[in-house]
């Protein structure tokens, strides 16, 4: 399960960076770029959910 931990942490890091970029773009007044970050954040959330399900099932198979 160590591999799952590092994958989750890297995906979480990417999501934090995307939220930071969204906040910076919002505060700078560049509202037309926000939807790119929104879709990127949604995609990363979806990848995180799929990865969690994969590692949960892989852990059940190994035990």
N, C-alpha and C positions, 0 to 999 in steps of 0.2 A: 504494500500500500504506500510505500515511500514515493513511488513514481506518481501516484495519484495526487499526493500532497504537493509535489513540485509543479505538476500541471495546473492544479487549482490555484496555487499561489501566482503562477505566471499569468493565468487568465484574469485573476483578480487585479493584478498589477496593471494589466492593459485596460481593464474597466475603470480603474481609478484615474489613469492618465486621460482616458476619453472624457470622463466627467470633468476633470480639471480643464481640458481644452474647451469643453462646452461652456463652462463658467467664464473662461477668458473671452471667448467669442461673444457671449451674451453681454458681458460687461463692456466690451469694446464697441458694441452696437452693430456687429456683423451678423444680423439675424438670418440672412440668406444661407449661411454656412452651417447653421445649427442642425438642419435636417440631415446632413451627411453624418454628423456626429451621433445624432439620435439613432439612425439606422445602423451605424457601426456598433453602437452600444447594445442595441437589440440583438445584432448578430453575435456579438461576444457573449451575451447572456444565453442565447440559444446554444452556442457551442459549449458553454460551461454546463448547462443542463444535460446535454447529450454526453459529454465526457463523464459527468457524475454517474449517469445511468450505466454507461459502459463499464466504469471501474467497479461499481456496485455489483453488477452481474459477474464481472470477472473475479471479484473477490468471493462470491458465492460458489463459483465453479472450483476455485482453488481450495476451498475449505471443505 
